[in-house]
Amino acid sequence: MKESKLIKIQEVLKRCAISRATLYRLITNKNFPNQVSVTGNRSVAWRDEDIQRWIEERPTINQLGE
């Protein structure tokens, strides 16, 4: 099985075009992909494909108004 590329929080914020506060709110409300603990480090990351899927599937402003 191919190992997933992991991306750190700064890249997640940039790619998703959200603030850190919005990210934490989405995580708290269970509306964001699960994070992965980085071994040997106290940081977390996300699987690239999970973030890409979230971006593709999240509703747009137009969809929210329908």
C-alpha positions in Angstrom: 0.0 0.0 0.0 1.3 3.5 -0.9 2.1 5.7 2.1 0.1 8.9 2.2 1.7 12.3 1.9 1.2 14.2 5.2 0.7 18.0 5.2 1.2 20.3 8.2 -1.2 22.9 9.5 0.1 25.9 7.6 -0.3 24.0 4.3 -3.8 22.9 5.4 -4.9 26.5 6.2 -3.5 27.7 2.9 -5.1 25.0 0.7 -8.4 25.2 2.5 -8.4 29.0 2.6 -9.5 29.0 6.2 -8.2 30.6 9.4 -6.7 28.6 12.3 -9.8 29.5 14.4 -12.1 28.1 11.7 -10.0 24.9 11.5 -10.3 24.3 15.2 -14.0 24.9 15.1 -14.4 22.4 12.2 -12.3 19.9 14.2 -14.4 20.4 17.3 -17.6 20.0 15.4 -16.3 16.9 13.7 -16.6 18.5 10.3 -13.0 18.1 9.2 -10.8 15.1 8.4 -9.0 13.4 11.3 -5.5 14.5 12.1 -2.5 12.2 12.3 0.1 12.3 15.1 3.6 12.7 13.7 6.0 10.1 15.3 8.8 11.5 17.3 7.3 15.0 17.3 4.5 16.7 19.2 2.9 18.0 16.0 0.1 16.7 13.9 -0.6 16.5 10.2 -3.3 15.5 7.8 -3.3 13.1 4.9 -3.1 14.9 1.7 -5.9 12.9 0.0 -8.2 13.5 3.0 -7.8 17.3 2.7 -8.2 17.2 -1.1 -11.5 15.1 -0.7 -12.7 17.6 2.0 -12.0 20.5 -0.4 -13.9 18.9 -3.3 -16.9 17.8 -1.2 -17.4 20.9 1.0 -20.5 22.9 0.1 -20.0 26.2 -1.7 -21.8 29.4 -0.8 -24.3 28.9 -3.6 -25.1 25.3 -2.4 -25.7 26.6 1.2 -28.4 29.0 0.0 -30.4 26.3 -1.9 
